[in-house]
Amino acid sequence: MEMIMNKKIAVLFLSLMAIAATSALAGSKNPVVGGKEMYPTKDIIDNAVNSADHTTLVAAVKAAGLVDTLKGAGPFTVFAPTNEAFAKLPAGTVENLLKPENKDMLTKVLTYHVVAGRLSASELKKQIKAGNGQATLKTVSGGTLTAMMQGGNIVLKDEKGGMSTVTIPNVFQSNGVIHVVDSVVLPN
């Protein structure tokens, strides 16, 4: 059951990344992420695979075996790192995580970017306000992320103290919502 949920979360994460990238482009009725329109009638994966900004995330979700999970009913909230976010990691990190022998660690990292439920940016902001400036989010991996405001942006603090900013919020999917982020968050 836990493995199935982790797989679903990883797929959701990749899908959300793709959707978030599409939202960055203005001018269409639906958000544009990674140069492609994101459709609220499609699931996280079906949208994510079209985002040019989330090819690393999609590859990671596939390597972790999380595609079916993220295509599931959800709902999921995915904080989707862009290719540039993955590129910020130390040299060789992504390649090492994608090795079959590191599938468990890859799954943990990906599912750390997923929260059960559909949390819009306004809902996250309400939780932050109610928490006197911070909201603790339980991730599918079992870890926690701390959400807070920095100026007008939602930022996430991971368990290692790393920070990530939501750059494209509210890319809604049929099975959740993706918020594109500028850095990979890492669990303990």
C-alpha positions in Angstrom: 0.0 0.0 0.0 2.8 2.4 0.9 4.7 1.6 -2.3 1.6 2.2 -4.4 1.0 5.5 -2.7 4.7 6.5 -3.2 4.4 5.6 -6.8 1.2 7.7 -7.2 2.9 10.6 -5.5 6.0 10.4 -7.8 3.8 10.4 -10.9 1.8 13.3 -9.4 5.0 15.2 -8.8 6.1 14.8 -12.3 2.8 15.8 -13.7 2.6 18.8 -11.5 6.0 19.9 -12.6 4.9 19.8 -16.2 1.7 21.7 -15.5 3.5 24.3 -13.5 6.0 25.0 -16.3 3.1 25.5 -18.7 1.5 28.1 -16.4 4.5 30.3 -16.8 3.5 31.2 -20.3 0.7 33.7 -20.5 -2.0 34.3 -23.1 -3.9 31.0 -23.1 -7.1 30.2 -21.3 -5.2 27.3 -19.5 -1.9 27.8 -17.8 1.2 27.2 -19.9 4.1 25.3 -18.4 7.3 24.4 -20.3 5.8 25.9 -23.5 2.6 23.7 -23.5 -0.9 24.4 -22.3 -1.9 22.5 -19.2 -5.5 21.1 -19.2 -7.4 20.8 -16.0 -9.2 17.8 -17.5 -6.0 15.8 -17.8 -4.1 14.1 -14.9 -0.8 15.2 -13.5 1.2 12.8 -15.7 -0.6 13.5 -18.9 0.1 17.2 -18.5 3.6 16.9 -17.1 5.0 14.8 -20.0 4.3 17.8 -22.3 6.3 20.4 -20.3 9.8 21.1 -21.7 10.7 22.4 -18.3 10.0 19.2 -16.5 11.8 16.5 -18.5 14.1 15.6 -15.6 11.1 15.3 -13.2 9.3 13.1 -15.7 12.3 10.8 -16.2 12.7 10.5 -12.4 9.0 9.7 -11.9 9.3 7.0 -14.6 12.5 5.6 -13.0 10.9 5.5 -9.6 7.8 3.6 -11.0 5.5 6.3 -9.8 3.6 7.0 -13.1 0.6 4.9 -12.2 0.3 6.4 -8.8 0.3 10.0 -10.1 -2.2 9.0 -12.7 -4.5 7.8 -9.9 -7.5 9.6 -8.5 -5.5 11.5 -5.8 -6.0 14.3 -5.2 -2.4 15.3 -4.9 -0.6 18.6 -4.4 2.7 18.4 -6.2 5.6 20.9 -5.8 7.2 20.3 -9.2 10.9 21.2 -9.6 11.9 22.4 -13.0 14.9 21.1 -14.9 16.8 24.2 -13.7 15.9 23.2 -10.1 17.4 19.8 -10.6 20.5 21.4 -12.2 21.1 23.2 -8.9 21.9 19.9 -7.2 25.5 18.9 -6.8 27.0 17.5 -10.0 26.1 13.8 -10.5 23.2 13.8 -8.0 20.4 13.3 -10.5 22.4 10.7 -12.5 23.1 8.8 -9.2 19.5 8.9 -8.1 18.3 7.5 -11.5 20.4 4.4 -11.1 18.2 1.3 -10.4 20.0 0.5 -7.2 18.9 4.0 -5.8 15.2 3.6 -6.7 14.2 3.7 -3.0 16.0 7.0 -2.4 14.7 8.5 -5.6 11.2 7.5 -4.6 11.7 9.2 -1.2 12.9 12.4 -2.8 10.0 12.5 -5.3 7.3 11.7 -2.8 8.7 14.3 -0.5 7.4 16.8 -3.1 3.9 15.5 -2.8 1.2 16.3 -0.3 -2.1 14.4 -0.1 -5.1 16.6 -1.1 -5.6 19.5 -3.5 -4.0 22.6 -1.8 -4.4 25.8 -3.8 -2.1 28.7 -3.2 -4.9 30.5 -1.4 -5.4 27.5 0.9 -1.7 27.3 1.6 -1.7 31.0 2.4 -4.6 30.5 4.8 -2.7 27.7 6.6 0.4 29.9 6.8 -1.6 32.7 8.3 -3.4 30.4 10.7 0.0 29.0 11.8 1.4 32.5 12.6 3.5 32.6 9.5 4.2 28.9 9.0 2.3 25.8 7.9 3.6 22.3 8.4 2.8 20.1 5.4 3.0 16.3 5.8 4.5 14.8 2.6 3.6 11.4 1.1 7.1 10.3 1.9 6.3 10.8 5.6 8.4 13.9 6.0 7.5 17.5 6.6 7.8 20.7 4.6 7.4 24.1 6.2 5.5 26.6 4.0 5.8 30.3 4.7 5.5 33.6 2.9 8.4 35.6 1.6 7.2 38.8 0.1 4.2 37.7 -2.0 5.7 34.3 -2.7 5.0 31.0 -1.0 8.3 29.4 0.0 9.0 25.9 1.2 11.7 25.0 3.8 12.8 21.3 3.7 14.0 19.2 6.6 17.6 20.0 5.8 17.0 23.8 5.8 16.9 24.2 2.0 14.5 26.7 0.5 12.4 26.6 -2.6 10.1 29.2 -4.0 6.8 28.6 -5.8 7.2 30.2 -9.2 4.0 29.1 -10.8 1.1 28.3 -8.5 -2.2 26.7 -9.1 -1.8 24.5 -12.2 -4.9 22.5 -11.6 -5.2 18.9 -12.9 -8.0 16.4 -12.8 -6.4 14.7 -9.9 -4.8 17.5 -8.0 -2.7 20.7 -8.4 0.8 21.4 -9.3 2.9 24.3 -7.9 6.1 24.8 -9.9 9.1 25.3 -7.7 12.6 26.7 -8.4 14.6 24.2 -6.2 14.4 20.5 -5.3 13.5 20.0 -1.6 15.2 17.2 0.2 14.1 15.0 3.1 16.4 14.0 6.0 
